[in-house]
Structures are given as C-alpha cells and as structure tokens.
Amino acid sequence: MAAAVVAATGGVLSWRWQADDGGSGASAASSAVARADCARSGKVPGSGSTAQQNAMKYWIGQYERACPPVRIAYNPLGSGAGVAQFMRGATAFGGSDTPVKPENAKPAQGVCPGGRAINLPMLSGPIALGYNVPGVEDLVLDARTLARIFDSKITTWDHPAIRRLNPKSVLPSMPIRAVHRSDDSGTTQNFQAYLAGAAPEVWSHPAEKAWQGRGGDSASGSDLAARTVNSTTGSIGYFELSFTTRFHMKSARIDTGGSEPVPATTKTASAGIAAAEVVGAGKDMTLKFDYRTSAAGTYPIVLVAYEIVCDKGNAPDTLPALKSFLTYTASRAGQRPLSRIHYAPLPESVAAEVREVVRTLR
C-alpha cells in the first residue's frame, strides 16, 4: 500500500508518494497514467477553485507517482484569484468553477501570445446545501424557498414555506444562519445562477462570483464555509458534495417539480451534466445548463470545474508537462475514480473532446 506525503507551503498542494508495498503502488499509478505519456520534466504551477482541490489532490498524487520528474502544484485560492493569477502569467493554468467569458479571454500582454484563454471542463459535481438543524434528518427545499432564505426573507426554520415542503418533519422555531462565501467564488456564481435561473421572480441578483444576497454569515473558501455550517446550530450553506461527506453533514433534497425531491449525489449531478450544451466557440468548451429541469433524478444545482489555459502561446518550459497532466485528468483513468471522492465524472463524449483540444495546445 502506498502512502501520500503532503508538502504544503502557503496552502499549495504538492504531493509526493512513498510506496510501502515493494513498488506495486507505483506500478499501479503508472498503469493509470499510461495514456497521459509522461513528460520528461517540468514544473507546472496552477491555482484557483477550492471546489476542485480534493480532485487535484488525487490527480497530482497519481500523476507524480507515475511521472516522477514532473512536479504539479495547485494553490486552492478560489476561482477569482486563480483566474487572475493565470491572466497575469503567474501560473500555467487556472482552476475556475465558472468559465471565462469571451470578452475577458485576452490575458495580460505576453501571456498567451498569438492566442487567448479557453475553458476546458475537467470535472463536475453537485453543489450541496449542507445544514445543521437539530432533529431534522431529512430536509426538502425548492428554488423559491432557497432564494428567500439566502436573501434574508425567510429567517426561521419553522417558516410556513419550509413547513409546506416538509409536512412530516418537526421544524424548530430557530433562527436561520445562512452561510455564503466571502471570497470571489465560482461555487457562489453557480449557486446564484441556479437561483436566478430557477426562481427569477424571487432572486433578482446577478450571478456573479461575489455574493449578492442580503445578510447572512460569510466564510472564505469551501472548506471554511463547510466548517462554519458544521459548527453553527441553525445554519445552512452551499458547497461541494465532498465537503458534506468529509464533515458527515446532512444535505437538503431539492424539489424541482418532478415526481420526487432530488438528493445531491454524483449520479444525479451526472444526469444534469449529460444534458448540458457546449456553447463555446473554437476550442473553448463552455457548457450551458437548464436550471429549471424537472426531469426525474436530475439534480439542478451543479457546477463544472474548468481549467483555464492558452489555446496558443503556452510557455514552452511548461507546455509538455501541462499537456501530459491534463491528458491524464481528462482520461478514463483520471475520470473514473472521481465518483469515489464525491465528484461527477465528465460524460465520455465531453471528456474525449477535452482530450482532443489538449492535444492541440501550443
């Protein structure tokens, strides 16, 4: 069995591996990454989304085990910071939970010379509504009710709108502590896009990376947001499914108008991703979702984590290793295990297109 040894400097994820099974661990990793064609050397810095940091931990560990001359570093600063660092040339790729818009795809001078920034979807997953309400083992919410909770229009757990959705539950007369992200976040943007798309008559705020709702508590990063909900009685917050699992936290089911409220799982999120439409131009692979879906078993609050790279003009000293690493992450070997760490793998049709774009990066 192999053990991961984490070297963390300033929050950067950089993993090295020690095998205690006579080398079979390294052999298994090599097999998993074989299709990526290891680069001979290189150091690839990246930063961004906290939503994908758990997947990055897994991918970096597997890749560096199989390709020891290469070092991948990922600093989970949040989507906004990750995109900003990439755009000024501080990193080889940026991780974001929302795509860079075409009008913003031209980085700083000298970054992507002759090219532009493009969005490559790399993993997906549900945005779970984790909650901490004593005695409530099952909670159902819908878009209108969530919009009113996170805009401080519903402020107690025994509000009639929540009781209507949960007729069999005993809801306490307790103040609601709605927790949102204080940093610019793709998770926030995706959650607000859902509220605006599914309940436009209630949620009038724009779907920005910065939180737009009124009131509530705030926390920086998905990890701290989840910790805050986990430790605060009466609270509810939005973050990736992996964080609810890590903290053994209950999450709400969503009433979409279908036959049954839908739980946040990798399977129900995959159903939503499979119906997404590629709307990016050229090599850009931005996806568009239907937030008002009522299809059975389809969870509507999803995010896609993108890697932001140059289509042309990538730095020559990092390009071979960057292409090798991204080829692995988009491969079946890189995607298949994601459900075990509570992400939804990309549909193979999308992943195959990502691999083809990665092959053409220059």
Buried (B, 14 or more C-beta within 10 A) or exposed (E): EBEBEEEEEEEBBBBBBEBEEEEEBBBBBBEBBEBBEBBEEBBBBBBBBBBBBBBBBBBBBBBBBBBEEBBBBBBBBBBBBBBBBBBEBBBBBBBBBBBBEBEEBBBEEEBBEEBBBBBBBBBBBBBBBBBBBEEBEEBBBBBBBBBBBBBEBBEEBEBEBBEEBBEEBEBBEBEBBBBBBBBBBBBBBBBBBBBBBBBEEBBEBEBBBBBBBEEBBBBBBBBBBBBBBBEBEBBBBBBBBBBBBBBEBBBBBBBBEBEEBBBBBBEBBBBBBBBBEBEBEEBBBBBEBBBBBEBEBBBBBBBBBBBBBBBBBBBEEBBBBBBBBBBBBBBBBBBEBBBEBBBBBBBEEBBEBBBEBBEEBE
